[in-house]
Amino acid sequence: MAREDFSFFHSLRVRWAEVDMQGIVFNGHYLTYFDVAFTEYWRATGLPTVMQQAEEGREMFARKATIEYQAPARFDDVLDIGVRSAGFGRTSARFVVEIHLGEQHLISGELIYVYADTTLRKGVAWPEAWKDTIQRLEKLRPEMAPA
């Protein structure tokens, strides 16, 4: 995916505690970076927070996370993490995440969330208003599953 396809980026600096003896980021920290960037993406949408969702008895549950490594990040690098909605199913949403160092593409990934009733632990339909809000944020229209 092209960097220009993302309308949202969150920047962070790699900290000493996140690297090995060679100064390269430990693999597990990339998922943390994804989570931090996704949290800021969600905040930018203005949609209900995790706490507000919990109060309503419906939340987004992480279903899948994938990472593909192209190049490592290193101590003190300032990374730009792009997040975008790639598609919606009836109960699920797919988000693409990329980590860049300047113009260099380091990491690609995907996050899949299921919107679910917290008591039943069963998927429920994504609110149409949420889909509309997210679509307005995106440069590329997310794919929609047939109704």
Helices and strands as residue ranges (DSSP letters): G 3-5, E 8-13, G 16-18, H 27-45, H 50-56, E 58-69, E 78-88, E 92-101, E 104-117, E 122-123, H 128-137, E 143-144
